[in-house]
Amino acid sequence: MLRIAVPNKGSLSGPAAEMLHEAGYQQRRESKELRIVDPENEVEFFYLRPRDIAIYVSSGRLDIGITGRDLLIDSGADAEEILPLGFARSTFRFAAKPGTANGVADLKGRTVATSYEGIVAGHLADHGVDASVVHLDGAVETAIELGVAEVIADVVETGTSLRNAGLEVFGEPIMKSEAIVVRRTGADGEEPKVQQFLRRLQGVLVARTYVMMDYDCRVEQLEKAVALTPGLESPTVSPLHNEGWVAVRAMVPAKEAQRIMDDLYAIGARAILTTAIHACRL
């Protein structure tokens, strides 16, 4: 039975559970549940603190887990990313009072407060910068006001909380993070149950990204239409009862669907429809 670690709370928890549900796996009904078994799919889920998941997976006690790229790197665990999941995206940046620094090189001899000591220490070492790193759990913006540090390093989304604290970001991003699937470094990458799990999640990612588009067009306009809707391999084309017309079906990127519909209509295509894709295998 495949043993999988899932975030039990925080910004990763809800989207991870939703994706697993879309992939056909049972999920817990109450937040107090720490373990459930999905016998039909031969999977056992363990609901753990997101920050601990990479450590559990690296121990070999659990086969794979869902966590954040930032948490994987910060943990220093012997685990590796095997699939990005496209949600919980964030950017990790340095911030300070205006005029304090322009880049990482200006941090030499300064003190940096962060909840991600492993990431920051590694980034400073990669750039040959000798600075002190102070570990704080959350609300690192106040570290500068209280004199604990001159600079902070934290996840930045809109930057509103930093501006409210009188701080501004500087330099290049330290890293960009998102939810990922991790496994123990060197583990068997071809294990059938793991591959099946990854295919299901990849199917969800594709289903969220594409829609199915159907339309009718004149035969003489088919090449132009196909150029607009090439599909993943090639579109399906079927003759209609009315001579000279064909029906076309292809997957198209959801974010481009409206533009493609406009372009198809402009070349004479009609009965243009889009439908959501709930699951797929490529």
Disulfide bonds with the S-S distance in Angstrom:
none
